[in-house]
Amino acid sequence: MGRTAVTLPIEQRESLKPALGTSAEVAEFLNCEEVTVRTWRRTGKGPRFIRVGRLVRYRWSDVEAWLAEREAASTSTPKVVNQ
C-alpha cells in the first residue's frame, strides 16, 4: 500500500516545531544563504543565539522578535542600527 500524506492545520504544525533551530534552518526560514546568517552572527547584526559547546542554536522566539524589530511601514522608515 502507498503512503498517504497528512496535512496538519497551521496551529498544530507550529506546536510541533522544535524550540531551537540551526543556522541552516534559520537561513531557510528567512530565505537567505546560511553564510548570511553566520555573518550576521559574527557581526552582531542577526538574531540572538545560543552556543552549546561548538553548536550554535537559535530560539525561534528570538528570530521572530528580531524580525519584528525590523518591521517597516515604508522604505522611508529609518533603518535599525546595530541590531
Backbone torsions as a table, in degrees:
resi	resn	phi	psi	omega
1	MET	NA	147.6	177.9
2	GLY	-81.0	162.6	178.3
3	ARG	-87.5	143.2	178.4
4	THR	-106.7	125.9	178.2
5	ALA	-75.0	138.8	178.1
6	VAL	-116.8	126.8	177.3
7	THR	-104.7	121.8	179.9
8	LEU	-89.1	151.0	173.3
9	PRO	-60.4	152.6	-175.9
10	ILE	-54.7	-37.7	-179.4
11	GLU	-60.7	-41.4	-179.9
12	GLN	-73.1	-36.6	177.9
13	ARG	-63.4	-42.0	-179.6
14	GLU	-62.0	-37.9	-178.2
15	SER	-70.7	-19.1	179.1
16	LEU	-88.6	-10.9	-177.9
17	LYS	-68.1	132.8	178.2
18	PRO	-63.6	152.3	-177.8
19	ALA	-68.9	-25.5	-177.8
20	LEU	-119.2	142.0	178.0
21	GLY	-121.8	156.0	176.2
22	THR	-85.7	170.5	175.7
23	SER	-58.7	-40.3	-179.7
24	ALA	-65.3	-40.4	179.4
25	GLU	-67.6	-39.8	177.6
26	VAL	-65.1	-42.7	178.2
27	ALA	-60.6	-43.2	178.5
28	GLU	-63.0	-43.5	179.4
29	PHE	-61.2	-39.7	-178.5
30	LEU	-87.5	-2.7	-179.6
31	ASN	58.1	49.4	176.6
32	CYS	-138.7	176.2	179.6
33	GLU	-77.4	149.5	178.1
34	GLU	-61.4	-35.6	179.1
35	VAL	-61.6	-30.2	177.0
36	THR	-65.9	-44.5	178.6
37	VAL	-62.9	-41.4	178.3
38	ARG	-64.3	-40.3	178.5
39	THR	-64.4	-45.1	176.6
40	TRP	-57.2	-41.7	-179.6
41	ARG	-64.5	-45.9	-178.4
42	ARG	-63.3	-36.0	-177.2
43	THR	-94.8	-0.8	178.6
44	GLY	76.9	19.0	-177.4
45	LYS	-101.9	-6.4	-176.5
46	GLY	-98.8	-171.6	178.3
47	PRO	-64.9	155.5	174.6
48	ARG	-58.5	150.0	-178.9
49	PHE	-138.5	167.7	179.3
50	ILE	-121.8	134.2	175.3
51	ARG	-106.3	123.6	177.6
52	VAL	-117.6	95.2	-171.6
53	GLY	64.0	-122.8	177.7
54	ARG	-89.8	-8.1	-177.7
55	LEU	-83.8	144.0	175.0
56	VAL	-115.2	130.3	179.0
57	ARG	-133.2	154.4	180.0
58	TYR	-121.7	132.8	170.6
59	ARG	-74.6	133.6	179.6
60	TRP	-62.5	-32.4	177.8
61	SER	-64.4	-35.0	177.2
62	ASP	-69.7	-38.5	178.0
63	VAL	-63.9	-44.3	179.9
64	GLU	-66.0	-38.2	177.9
65	ALA	-65.9	-40.9	178.4
66	TRP	-61.6	-41.5	177.1
67	LEU	-65.0	-42.4	-179.2
68	ALA	-61.7	-34.5	177.9
69	GLU	-64.8	-22.6	-176.8
70	ARG	-99.5	3.9	-179.4
71	GLU	-64.2	134.1	-179.5
72	ALA	-133.3	147.9	178.8
73	ALA	-86.5	-25.0	179.1
74	SER	-156.4	172.6	179.3
75	THR	-73.3	-12.6	177.9
76	SER	-89.3	-1.0	176.5
77	THR	-67.2	133.3	180.0
78	PRO	-56.5	145.1	178.8
79	LYS	-75.3	152.3	174.3
80	VAL	-77.8	133.2	-177.0
81	VAL	-102.9	132.2	174.3
82	ASN	56.1	43.5	174.3
83	GLN	-137.2	NA	NA
